[in-house]
Amino acid sequence: MLLKDKKVAIIGGGPVGLTTARLLQQKGVDVTVYEWDKNAQSRISGGTLDIHKGSGQMALEKAGLLELYYHYARPTGERSLDIHANILEESLPTEENKFDRPEIDRNHLRKILLDSLDKNTVVWDSQLTELEKLDDQYRLHFQNGKTALADFVIVANGGKSKARQIVTDIVPQYTGTYIIQGEVLDPQKSCPLFKKLCGEENTMALAERKMLFCQVKSNGALNYYLSFKIDENWVEKENMDFSNKEMVLNYLDKLFVNWDSTFKELFNATDNFVGLPMRRMFLNEPWQSQSNITLVGDAAHVMPPFAGIGVNIGLLDALHLAKSLTEEDFPDLLSAVKDYERKMIVYASEAQEQTQMAEEGIHSDEGFEENRKAKEEWDQKILEPKEIK
C-alpha cells in the first residue's frame, strides 16, 4: 500500500476531513486529524446538511455509516413563499424519496464520524499557522505552539485555507452575492407566526433579486440565510457590525421594506447574525500536483450554497482520494494524487457551474422559476450518478 508506514495528517475536522480519516483508517492507514475547535463538544454554527443519494451518501456507505446517518437525519420537505407570506408551492417527503437527501444537524454528523474513528485520532485546539516543507515531509506548526511531522498532508480546513497556496495559485473570488445568516433559538416563543408558516420544512422566498432560505434544526431552532447582490466592500461603507443587532435590523428593514411583517418578525427574533461574502474557486488554472499533499472539500473548490451541493462534492473528494491512495494500483503517491485531482476537478467544475446557474437564477427577476429549473437539473444528475473515469 502506498501509505504503508507513513504518517498522514488531515488539517481540519469538518465532515470532509473526518470522512477522509475514516476511509483511510479502514485500510489501516496511520492518520491524525488536527482541528482548531477546542473539543468535540464545541458547538458548530450554521444550518443543517442534506447528504445526497448518488454523491455524499456513497462516501458514507463506503465508510459504513449510512444507516447511522439515516438514524439521525430527518426527511424534510420544501416550501416556497411570496413576499406576502403566501405559500406558493410545497413538496413533502414520500416513501419513495425520503432517503434521497434527508437533513442532519452538523453536530450530529460530527458525532457519527468521531465515534467511527480510533481513539485520539483527532487532536483538538490545533489551529494551523504554518506548513514547513522538509525533504520528504511537512512540519505542521500550530497556534498553541505545538508541532507535528507528517509524510502526507490532506488540507481540509475550508474555503479560507491558507495552506491551499502550496498546491495551487487559485484564489477564491467574490461572486457579487452576500449572505446574512441568522439564528433563532426559540422560534415558538419569539416568532410564532413565522414558525407556524415554515413548520418543519425548508422554507424559501425569492423576490426582488433577494432570497430567504430557512432551515429547522432537530432542537427546533431556526437557521436562515438572506442573500442579495451588493459590492464586496459594502460592510465597510455601511460600518456594519453584525454583533450590533439594532444596526443589522435597521439595514434589513430597508432591504426588505416590501416584505410581509411575518418576515420582519423572524428578523427581530434573531439571536445572532453573521455576515458571509460568497466566494467561488474557478478551477481553470494548472493544478500543481505533488506527491505528499493535496486538497479536499472547500479548500479545493469552495462554492456558494445556492445549489446545496458543496458538502456532497467534498464527500466525493474523500471517497475518490481514499480509493486512489489505498485501492488503486498506482506506482507511486504522485500518480495516485494526480488521478484523484484529475477526477475532482471534473466533478467539482460541474458542481461550480450548477451553483453559478442557481445563484444567477435566485438573484434574477425570474427568481423562483429559474432557480427551480436549475435545481431540478442538478437533482436529476445526482440521482443518476455516472462513473468518473
C-alpha positions, 0 to 999 in steps of 0.5 A: 500500500502506498501509505504503508508506514507513513504518517498522514495528517488531515488539517481540519475536522469538518465532515470532509476531513473526518470522512477522509480519516475514516476511509483511510483508517479502514485500510489501516492507514496511520492518520491524525486529524488536527482541528482548531475547535477546542473539543468535540463538544464545541458547538458548530454554527450554521444550518443543517446538511442534506447528504445526497443519494448518488454523491455524499451518501456513497462516501458514507456507505463506503465508510459504513455509516449510512444507516447511522446517518439515516438514524439521525437525519430527518426527511424534510420537505420544501416550501416556497413563499411570496413576499406576502407570506403566501405559500406558493408551492410545497413538496413533502417527503414520500416513501419513495424519496425520503432517503434521497437527501434527508437533513442532519444537524452538523453536530450530529454528523460530527458525532457519527464520524468521531465515534467511527474513528480510533481513539485520539485520532483527532487532536483538538485546539490545533489551529494551523499557522504554518506548513514547513516543507522538509525533504520528504515531509511537512512540519505542521506548526500550530497556534498553541505552539505545538508541532507535528511531522507528517509524510502526507498532508490532506488540507481540509480546513475550508474555503479560507485555507491558507495552506491551499497556496502550496498546491495551487495559485487559485484564489477564491473570488467574490461572486457579487452575492452576500449572505446574512445568516441568522439564528433563532433559538426559540422560534415558538416563543419569539416568532410564532407566526413565522414558525407556524408558516415554515413548520418543519420544512425548508422554507424559501422566498425569492423576490426582488433579486433577494432570497430567504432560505430557512432551515429547522434544526432537530432542537427546533431552532431556526437557521436562515440565510438572506442573500442579495447582490451588493459590492464586496466592500459594502460592510465597510461603507455601511460600518456594519457590525453584525454583533450590533443587532439594532444596526443589522435590523435597521439595514434589513428593514430597508432591504426588505421594506416590501416584505410581509411583517411575518418576515420582519418578525423572524428578523427581530427574533434573531439571536445572532447574525453573521455576515458571509461574502460568497466566494467561488474557486474557478478551477481553470488554472494548472493544478500543481500536483505533488506527491505528499499533499493535496486538497479536499472539500472547500479548500479545493473548490469552495462554492456558494450554497445556492445549489446545496451541493458543496458538502456532497462534492467534498464527500466525493473528494474523500471517497475518490482520494481514499480509493486512489491512495489505498485501492488503486494500483498506482506506482507511486503517491504522485500518480495516485494524487494526480488521478484523484485531482484529475477526477475532482476537478471534473466533478467539482467544475460541474458542481461550480457551474450548477451553483453559478446557474442557481445563484444567477437564477435566485438573484434574477427577476425570474427568481423562483422559476429559474432557480427551480429549473436549475435545481431540478437539473442538478437533482436529476444528475445526482440521482443518476450518478455516472462513473468518473473515469 
